């Protein structure tokens, strides 16, 4: 089947729709959860904890072409013959989408709006999306805080990705993967169109938006670079 694919699945960034697309174009692991390989007991196969030779042997298996990693890269190596793919989303949109998912699931959160800015800000440390989440996914370690050194590492790691896509331009650019033999690029609507109302929240919740941007300026820089690219290529 040719080259292999490692998909770094960043939460709330169209990843589930992309995995569904992969199912129609290549072979996933024999047992998996949303593209993440599992063993016969349903446990995740923690291939990021293995050495380079073990990782290379795993990706060389002839029964799978696409492997998802729904979590930070950590010890994953950049391997010959394995193309890395990631999808990014506007950091604020990603946070609001995640927050509203928690809200809808009834975890006691009130929906985001002008009258809940203080409550959301007070809970920010409870939400993994609030502190440079994309940057953290690209690191080889789990930092307590993200600073310039971590941002530089993430930016350098991003250079190892063959395809970097951004919402809401995924439908426009994902056909670049024809180079890997993919042919079906019909995406679910939610992966193409950002939910309505997020632009309005920027205006109606200025303190929340300002605080979010202050905490997520490294993610903002990464996203803007990815979004400036075309056809899966990273902008210079």
N, C-alpha and C positions, 0 to 999 in steps of 0.2 A: 504493500500500500504506500510505500515511499516514506516521507518524513513523518515524524511524530509531533504531537502538539501537547504542550503543557499550558493549560488555561488557568491563570490566576484569577479566581472568582472573588471580586470585591463586592461585598454585600450591597444590595439595593442599587445595583448599577447595570441591570439587564442581564445578569449572569445566567439566571435560570432559563431565560428565553434563548440565550446563546448555546447553552447545553442542549436544549431541545433541537436547535439547529444542527449541532454536531451529530446528534443521533441520526439525522437524515443524510449525513454526508460521510461519516466514518465510523469506526468501531470503538465503542467505549469499553471499559474494563468489564469482564464477565459478570462481576457483581459490583454494583456501585450505588451510591446515593447522590443523585444530582451530579453525576460525573466523578464523584470522589470514590476511588476504589475501596472496596471492603473485602474482608476475608469471609470465609464460609460461615462464621459466627456473627457476621454483621458489624464487626469492628473495623474502623478506618485503618487502612494500611498506611502507616506513618513513614512513607518513603523519604520524607525530608530529614529524617533522623539517621539515615543510612550514609555510608561512605560513598565516595564518587563512583567507585567500580560497581557497587551494588545498585546505585541509582541507574547507571548506564545499562546494566543488564536488565533491570526492570523495564525501562523504557524501550528496550530492544525486543521485548516480547512480541511474538507474531500474532497474538490474539487481540491486540488493542492498539489504537492509533491516537486516542485522545484521552488525556488524564486531566482532571480538574483538581486544583488545590484551593479549597475554600478556607483560607487562613493565610497568615504571613508566610513568605518564602522560607525564612529561617535557613536551614542547611541545604536547601535545594541548589544544586550546581547548574551552571549554564553548560549544557552538554551538546557536543556535536550531533547534528541530525535531529535535534529536538527544538522546535520553534515555539517560543514563548508568545502568549497572547494575553492581553489585559484590556478590559473596558473600564473607562473612567466616567464619572458623572459629576456635574457641578457639585462641589462639596456641600453647599447649603441645601440644595435640592435633595441630596442623598440623606442628609441629616433629618430633614422634615419628613421624608418618606419613611425612614426608620422609626422616627418618633410616632408618626401616625399609625404605623403598624402596631406598635406597642399600645397606643391609645385604643385602637380598634379591638385589640385582644383583651381589653379590660384589665389592665394592670394598675388601674387607679390614676392614670395620668389624664389631665384635662387636655383637650385639643389646643393646638397652637393658635394664638390670636392676640390681639392688642391687650386683652384683659388678663392674659396668662404669661406675659413676658417674664415677669419676676419669678414665677413658679418654674418655668422652663430653665431660666438661668440658674436658679438654685439647685436644680437637678442635673446640671450639665455633667458633673463628674460621674453620674450614673449611666451616661450614654456614650458608648464606645465611638460613636460617629463624631463626637464633638471635639476631638483633639487629633487632627492630622491623620485620619484613619487610613487614607490611601498611602501616605508616606510610610506608616507603620507596616503595611502589608509588603512593602518592598525591602524590608530590612532583614538582616541575618540574625538579629537578636530582638529581644523585647525590651525597649527602653522605658524608663519611668516617665520621662518627658522627651519630646522631640525638639532638638536644637539644630544649629547649623551643620554640625557634623553628620547627624542622621539625615538631614535634608540632602546633603551632598552625596551620601551613600545611596539614598533612594534614587536620586537623579542619575547616578552612574549605573545603578542596576537597571534602570529603565532602558538604558542604551542596549541592553542584552535582549530586549524583546523585539521579535520580528514584526509583530502586528500590535499597534496600540490604537484603540478605537475610543471614541467619545460619544456619549449620548448628548443631544438627540440625533447625531449624524451617523448612527450605526448602520442604518439601512443603506445610506449613500455609499459607505466606504467598505463594508464587510465583504463585498464581492471581490476585493483584492485577494481573498483567500482562494480564488480560482487557481492561484499558483500552487496550491496544495492538492488540487484535484477536487475541490468542493464545487458543487453545481447548483445546490438548492439554497437560496438566500431569502426565503419568505419568513420574515420574523413576526413574532406576536406583536400586536399593536402596542402593548405596554412597553416594549423594548425600543420603540421608535419615537413615541410621543411622551414627553415629560408631563406628569399630571398637571392639570390647570391649577392656578391659584398661588403658585410659589412666588411668582413675580410680585403679586399683590402683597404677599407676606413681607417681602423685603421693604415695601413702603409702609405697611401698617404696623410692623414690629421693628422699628429702626434700632432700638437698643439691643434687641436679640441679634439682629443681623450684624451690627457693628461688633458685638462681642464675639460672635461666631467667626467673623473674618479675622479678628485679632488672634484668636486661638488657632486658626487654620490657615495661616498665610503660607505655610510650606505646601499644604495640599492645593491651595489656590494656584500657586506657581506651577506645580506639576500638571494640574488640570488644564491650565491655559496653554501650556506647551503641547499637551496631547491634543487638545481641541483645535490648535492651529495647524495640525498636520492634515494630510489628505491620504485616502486610500491605505490607511493602516500605517503610514510612515510617520515617524516622530519629527516634529518641526525642529529645524536647526536652532 
